[in-house]
Amino acid sequence: MFATPRKPCPTLFAIAIAIVVAPSTLWAGPAGAANTPDVVPARGGDGLGIVGGHRLETSNSARFWTGERMRRADRRGAPIVDPPWARVIPPRAAPAAGPRTLVPPSAPRGSSAAATASSTNVADPSVEPYSTHGRLFFRIDSFIGSCSATVINTRGRNLAITAGHCLREGYGSRGAWSRHVVFVPAYENGSRPFGSFAARSIWVSPGYYRSENPNYDVGAVVLRANQLGKVANVVGARGWATGVSRFRPFQVFGYPAGSRHGEVPAYCDSQVRGVDRYTRGIPGPATSRIVCDMARGSSGGGWIFNDLYLNSVISYGKIGHPGVLYGPFFGKAVRRLIHRAR
């Protein structure tokens, strides 16, 4: 199912990638058979241009994800192999951050409830704004796994943001898209207070589509309404920002494995401590570094600043550096991804 890893690298691992896409997901070489994307991404490796997208058949996606399958969603980590940027597109000047974009959050229609949290677990994930975070379930061939995702405020009221590697595996036209993609907001220990929202289409930027470039490890999920309505009308929506300074405090959300088994949403408060020097030599703005002890299953979890704006997602960590996570900078490529997907 997955490419055989090449030369080992003793320092890096895909953040377990989500409760995660298969063991070699983020660091694997080219994958095998794939679906043809509905939108062909730009050839350049700068992450800009047309966005790669894939439409999904969703008639049976909600039925596929029984409670038992959700409990069995994979929690394994990823092997230590060559990071993809060590063998793909050559370095070039990074694109500009682009104009500042600040889209305000949105409460559920007819609700203005406040939320509080205690320790590292979310006290009540069904209360806004925590209800905007949830677990994203997916299948690739016979593999089933899960990530974290966040609903954001868009015109369509139907968009969730996650990590690109949760939606796609492999390089270019030979890569594979996730199937049976379903978002469950406020998921906790099997509870689905707002039901499930099946994906209508999934999207990644060209920079991630072509080479799994971690600087563009962001994905967008367009969700169908369920019996309660459109997802943002039901649970609310976080604001989002692009082209703003990364050096600020964040509250980072996700569904980590370990003692929580990916069943309980958690958060941690952290300040961006710099960038990953390994991602400076490849196209795109380098990834941001924070201190946070979440790992497997939290991939795609949202980074929120000022309690309002989504401004990155959990992407990966490094072997030998526990409690340190990295996420992509939200610049031009992310802004175009959101505008194209919505």
C-alpha positions in Angstrom: 0.0 0.0 0.0 2.8 2.4 0.8 6.1 3.1 -0.7 9.1 1.6 1.0 11.1 4.2 3.0 14.5 5.1 1.7 17.5 6.2 3.7 16.8 6.5 7.5 17.1 9.9 9.1 17.5 9.8 12.9 15.9 13.1 13.7 12.5 13.4 12.1 9.1 11.8 12.2 5.7 12.7 10.8 3.6 13.7 13.7 2.2 10.5 14.1 0.5 11.7 11.7 -2.7 11.8 12.9 -3.9 9.1 14.7 -2.6 8.9 11.5 -2.3 8.2 7.9 -0.3 5.0 7.4 3.1 4.7 8.9 5.0 6.0 5.9 2.5 8.7 4.9 4.3 12.0 5.2 7.8 10.7 4.6 7.1 8.0 2.0 8.3 8.1 -1.5 5.9 8.1 -4.5 2.8 6.0 -3.8 1.1 3.6 -6.1 -2.2 3.9 -7.8 -4.1 7.2 -7.5 -7.2 9.1 -8.4 -6.9 11.9 -10.9 -7.6 15.3 -9.2 -10.5 17.3 -10.5 -8.3 20.4 -10.5 -4.8 20.0 -11.8 -2.4 22.0 -9.6 0.2 24.5 -11.0 3.5 23.0 -11.9 5.5 25.4 -9.8 6.7 24.2 -6.4 5.9 27.5 -4.7 2.6 26.3 -3.4 0.7 28.9 -5.3 -1.5 28.8 -8.4 -4.5 26.4 -8.9 -5.3 24.2 -6.0 -5.5 20.4 -6.2 -8.9 19.2 -5.3 -10.9 15.9 -5.3 -14.6 15.4 -5.3 -15.9 12.6 -3.1 -18.8 10.2 -3.3 -20.4 10.6 0.1 -23.6 8.6 -0.2 -22.3 6.0 2.3 -19.5 7.8 4.1 -21.6 8.5 7.3 -22.8 4.9 7.4 -19.2 3.6 6.9 -18.0 5.3 10.1 -19.7 3.2 12.8 -18.7 3.7 16.4 -16.5 0.6 16.3 -14.6 1.9 13.2 -14.0 5.2 14.9 -12.6 3.5 18.0 -10.3 1.4 15.7 -9.0 4.4 13.7 -5.3 4.0 13.5 -3.1 5.5 16.3 0.4 4.4 15.1 3.3 6.7 14.6 5.4 7.1 11.5 8.7 5.5 10.7 12.0 7.5 10.6 12.9 8.0 7.0 14.1 10.7 4.6 12.0 13.9 5.0 10.4 14.5 1.6 12.0 18.0 1.2 15.5 16.3 1.1 14.8 14.8 -2.3 12.3 16.9 -4.2 12.1 20.4 -5.7 15.2 22.6 -5.5 15.3 25.7 -3.3 14.0 29.0 -4.6 13.0 32.3 -3.1 10.1 32.0 -0.8 6.9 33.7 -1.9 5.8 36.8 0.0 3.5 36.4 2.9 0.8 38.2 0.9 -1.7 40.8 2.1 -3.0 40.5 5.7 -6.3 38.7 5.9 -8.4 38.7 9.1 -11.8 37.0 8.9 -13.7 37.2 12.2 -15.1 34.1 13.9 -18.8 33.3 13.8 -21.0 31.9 16.6 -23.6 29.2 15.9 -26.8 30.7 14.6 -28.9 31.5 17.6 -26.2 30.8 20.2 -23.9 33.0 22.2 -22.7 30.6 24.9 -19.2 31.0 26.4 -16.7 28.2 27.0 -14.1 27.5 29.6 -11.5 24.8 29.8 -9.6 23.2 32.6 -6.1 21.7 32.6 -5.1 20.3 29.2 -8.5 18.7 28.4 -11.3 20.7 27.0 -14.0 20.8 29.7 -17.0 20.7 27.4 -16.1 20.3 23.7 -19.8 20.8 22.7 -19.8 24.5 23.9 -18.8 27.2 21.4 -16.0 28.0 20.4 -14.6 24.6 21.3 -17.4 23.0 19.3 -15.6 24.3 16.1 -12.9 21.6 16.7 -13.4 18.0 16.0 -12.0 14.7 14.7 -11.6 14.0 11.0 -12.0 10.3 10.0 -10.7 9.0 6.6 -9.9 5.9 4.7 -7.1 5.2 2.2 -7.5 1.7 0.5 -8.0 -0.6 3.5 -6.3 1.7 6.0 -8.5 3.8 8.3 -7.3 6.7 10.5 -8.1 10.0 11.9 -6.8 13.6 12.3 -8.0 16.8 13.9 -9.7 19.7 12.1 -11.3 23.1 12.7 -14.4 24.8 11.2 -13.7 28.3 9.9 -15.9 31.2 8.9 -16.5 31.2 5.1 -19.4 32.3 2.9 -20.5 28.7 2.3 -20.6 27.9 6.1 -19.2 24.5 5.3 -15.4 24.5 5.5 -13.0 22.7 7.9 -9.2 23.1 7.8 -6.7 20.3 8.6 -3.3 19.1 7.6 -2.7 18.2 3.9 -1.3 14.8 4.8 -4.6 13.9 6.3 -6.3 14.2 2.9 -3.6 13.0 0.5 -0.7 10.6 0.4 2.0 10.5 -2.2 3.4 12.6 -5.0 1.6 14.3 -7.8 -0.6 12.3 -10.1 0.6 9.1 -8.5 -0.6 10.0 -5.1 -3.9 8.9 -3.5 -6.7 10.9 -2.0 -8.5 9.9 1.2 -12.0 8.5 1.0 -15.0 8.3 3.3 -13.9 11.6 4.8 -16.1 12.5 7.7 -15.8 15.4 10.3 -17.3 14.9 13.8 -17.3 18.2 15.7 -16.9 18.0 19.5 -16.2 14.3 19.4 -15.5 12.9 22.8 -15.3 9.2 23.9 -17.5 8.2 21.0 -20.1 10.9 21.6 -21.2 12.9 18.5 -23.4 15.7 19.9 -23.8 17.3 16.5 -23.7 14.2 14.4 -21.3 13.6 11.5 -20.6 15.8 8.4 -19.5 13.9 5.3 -17.0 15.6 2.9 -18.2 16.7 -0.5 -14.7 17.6 -1.7 -11.2 17.8 -0.3 -8.4 20.2 -1.3 -4.6 20.7 -0.9 -2.3 23.4 -2.3 -0.1 22.7 -5.3 3.1 22.8 -3.1 1.8 19.9 -1.0 0.1 18.1 -4.0 3.4 17.9 -6.0 6.0 17.0 -3.3 4.4 16.8 0.2 6.3 20.0 1.0 5.7 20.5 4.8 5.7 24.3 4.3 2.3 23.8 2.6 0.9 21.0 4.7 -2.6 22.4 4.9 -5.8 20.9 3.6 -9.4 22.0 3.3 -12.6 19.9 3.6 -15.9 21.1 2.1 -18.6 19.5 4.2 -22.2 18.5 3.3 -24.9 19.6 5.7 -26.3 17.0 8.0 -29.8 16.8 9.5 -29.0 19.8 11.8 -27.8 22.0 8.9 -24.5 23.4 7.7 -21.6 22.8 10.0 -20.8 26.4 10.8 -24.5 27.2 11.5 -24.6 24.3 13.9 -21.3 24.6 15.8 -20.0 28.0 15.0 -16.8 28.9 13.1 -13.4 30.2 14.0 -12.1 33.3 12.3 -8.9 32.9 10.2 -5.9 35.0 9.3 -3.2 34.9 6.7 -0.1 37.1 6.1 0.2 38.1 9.8 3.2 37.8 12.1 3.8 34.2 13.3 5.5 35.3 16.5 2.6 35.4 19.0 1.0 33.2 21.6 -1.3 30.4 20.4 -3.8 28.0 21.9 -3.4 24.7 20.0 -6.1 22.1 19.8 -6.1 18.5 18.8 -7.1 14.9 19.6 -3.8 13.3 20.8 -3.4 9.6 21.2 -1.3 8.3 24.1 -3.3 8.2 27.4 -6.3 9.9 25.7 -6.4 7.4 22.8 -7.6 10.1 20.5 -10.9 10.1 22.2 -10.7 13.4 24.2 -10.0 16.9 22.8 -7.1 18.7 24.4 -5.3 22.0 24.1 -2.1 23.7 25.1 -1.0 27.3 25.4 2.3 28.1 23.6 4.4 30.8 22.0 6.0 30.4 18.6 9.7 29.9 19.4 11.2 30.2 15.9 11.2 28.3 12.6 12.5 24.9 11.5 15.8 25.5 9.8 15.3 22.3 7.7 12.4 23.9 5.9 14.2 27.2 5.1 16.0 25.7 2.0 12.8 24.6 0.2 10.0 26.6 -1.4 7.6 28.5 0.8 7.8 30.1 4.2 9.5 27.9 6.8 7.4 26.0 9.3 6.8 27.5 12.8 8.0 25.9 16.0 6.0 25.7 19.3 6.3 23.8 22.5 3.3 21.4 23.0 3.2 17.8 24.2 0.4 16.6 21.8 1.5 14.1 19.2 -0.3 11.3 17.3 -3.8 12.1 16.3 -3.4 15.9 16.7 -2.2 16.4 13.1 -4.4 19.1 11.6 -5.3 20.5 15.0 -5.8 24.3 14.8 -3.5 27.0 16.2 -5.7 29.8 17.5 -4.6 33.3 18.4 -6.5 36.0 20.4 -9.1 33.3 21.0 -10.4 34.1 17.6 -8.3 33.3 14.6 -7.0 30.1 13.1 -3.4 30.7 11.8 -1.7 27.3 11.5 -2.2 23.6 12.0 -0.2 20.8 13.7 2.0 19.2 11.0 4.9 17.2 12.4 7.5 16.7 15.1 11.1 15.4 15.4 12.5 12.3 17.0 14.6 13.2 20.0 12.7 16.5 20.5 9.5 15.5 22.5 7.1 18.2 23.2 8.0 20.3 20.1 5.7 20.6 17.2 5.8 22.4 13.8 3.1 24.0 11.7 2.9 25.8 8.3 2.9 29.6 8.0 -0.5 30.8 6.7 0.4 33.0 3.7 -0.7 33.4 0.1 -1.0 29.7 -0.6 -3.4 29.1 2.3 -5.5 32.2 1.4 -5.9 30.9 -2.1 -6.7 27.4 -0.9 -9.5 28.7 1.3 -10.9 30.9 -1.4 -10.8 28.1 -3.9 -12.3 25.4 -1.7 -15.1 27.5 -0.2 
